Amino acid sequence: MANPLIRRYQYSLLRPEQGWIYGVVYVSLVGLILIVNLLFYARQSVLIQQEPWQPFRSLFFQFTLFQCILLWVLAPSNAGGVIPNLMLQKAYDFLRLLPLSAVQKIVGIVLGRNLILLSAAAANFLFFAMFGLLGRISWSMLLQIALLLLSVGLFLCLLALLLSLRSSPKRGNPFLLFLVLFFTFGLPFLPALIYNTKEARDVSFYFWRIPLLIAVSGVLLYFSVWAFLGNRRWLTHEYESLFSWKGALLFELLFLLLLFGFFYPHRQAEQHEKIFIGFCIAGLVPMVLLPTGACRTYEKYLELSRGFPTEKMSVFELFRRSNPVLSMLIYLIWVGFCLAVCRLFALSAAPFLLFATVVFTFYLVWLGLLELTVVFYNTHSKIILLTGFVIVLYLFLPFILSGLFDWEYLFVFSPLGYLVYVSSRYPGEIPLAPVLPNLFLCTAPVFQIFGRYKWMMDTRKSLAGVS
């Protein structure tokens, strides 16, 4: 409790006149769960005689769900609400000026703001363990589920804080949208996961067999580390991008190594071509998302150009430090890693190189729209709406046209449709048709982007001449 932020929340949240209120609420909720179950199973005497452990299994599931609400919903909402509240109260500058390191601020916000919830979660784990054991669930499975609950909660808390650092009172906290999507698509899997606790499943990771829940928790902890580093970077360098160039390249490489660990044991499977292309497609996800996290803004370009020597004030020097160059390096890491995996799988590299070439043209369109938004955002702030609309059309218009004209092949002109098409036909068929349309689509953004680069360099030269 040496952290001043934790002490601040401790004094405000755990005052005696408030602590008993939280305690009564928690005890009332626990009592309600127990009483409802007691009344329900009192009418099911036959079930209790046949399976006397079943009521405890049901209570275990209910307290697990209760724990999910505490750790996956309320705790992240609290952590993500700190920065927007400080902005509304015009107290954010006070947080920035506190003589604390970025790590102390992160720990203080995440732990301090959730002191009440974490206390309730600790008590909840006692009921979780007791009813789990009485419900014939092994200690090993209980520990695995507890690790999953904690790892998901930690990741969501750090992600909520990360997103809130770039929120504003007008836009609100974008984590709320993420939370809705997470529970829309993730929550339906929770009942099946808990009810199947009798059958512990293992997955292969390189040369080891790991319980499924531990593997999922490990992946989430990996992303939690990066979310923590992102929070630390933004609290230390407020106007920098989420990733430095080295950080973005390292994340891509480590992600591919982690991802490959789950594909490596299947290198000699009967359908190893499908497994290989599945790995390649899964590896594209950070390649698309990283450019947004490591994106240098227009103001950052001006700051970089200020340090150019007069003889090196050229479009090439600015382009060499631009977002597209970093994205190309990320793409080359993906290509090189996939070629190494292709050799390890004893597959021909020619189909993959064709696939990578077509994917590169899709990638150019994405990079062109992203960079176009960056260089024109300061003068045309609504350009983000235009590029967003174009991206949506680019993704889904081929599917619509495919349905209208009853020609299935049309959806390969969408990046999503192309990946689906190739994944089902690799390595026999790699369509090259999208190359020309993609090159045509990225032509106009490229001219506009380089024109903007030239304008920035001409402006910098004129300012340097005046000074």
DAKA-V203605 format. One line per field, one symbol per residue. ss: DSSP state (H for helix, E for strand, C for the rest). phi: phi as a letter, one per 40 degrees, with the letter a starting at -180 (. if undefined). Layout:
ss = ???
phi = ???
This chain:
ss = CCCHHHHHHHHHHCCHHHHHHHHHHHHHHHHHHHHHHHHHHHCCHHHHHHCCCHHHHHHHHHHHHHHHHHHHHHHHHHHHHHHHHHHHCCCHHHHHHCCCCHHHHHHHHHHHCCHHHHHHHHHHHHHHHHHHHHCCCCHHHHHHHHHHHHHHHHHHHHHHHHHHCCCECCCECCHHHHHHHHHHHHCHHHHHHHHCCCCCCEEEECCEEEEHHHHHHHHHHHHHHHHHHHHHHHHHCCCCCCCCHHHHHHHHHHHHHHHHHHHHCCCCCCCHHHHHHHHHHHCHHHHHHHHHHCCCCHHHHHHHHHCCCHHHCCHHHHHHCCHHHHHHHHHHHHHHHHHHHHHHCCCCHHHHHHHHHHHHHHHHHHHHHHHHHHHHCCCCCCHHHHHHHHHHHHHHHHHHHHHHCCCHHHHHHCHHHHHHHHHHHCCCCCCCCHHHHHHHHHHHHHHHHHHHHHHHHHHHHHHHHHC
phi = .ccccccccccccbcdcbdccccccccccccccccccccccccbccccccbcccdccccdcccccdcccccbbccccccccccdcccccfbccccccccbcccccccccccccbdccccccccccccdcccccccgbcddccccccccdccccccccccccccccbcadccgccccccccccccbccdccdcccccccbcbbbcbfbbbbddccccccccccccccccccccccccbcbcccbcccccccccccccccccdccdcbcbccbcccccccccccccdccccddccbcccdcccccccccccdcbcbccccccbccdcccccccccccccccccdcccfbccccccccccccccccccccccccccccbccbbcccccccccccccccbcdcccccccfbcccccccdcccccccccbcccbbcbdcccdcccccccdcccccccdcccccccccccccc
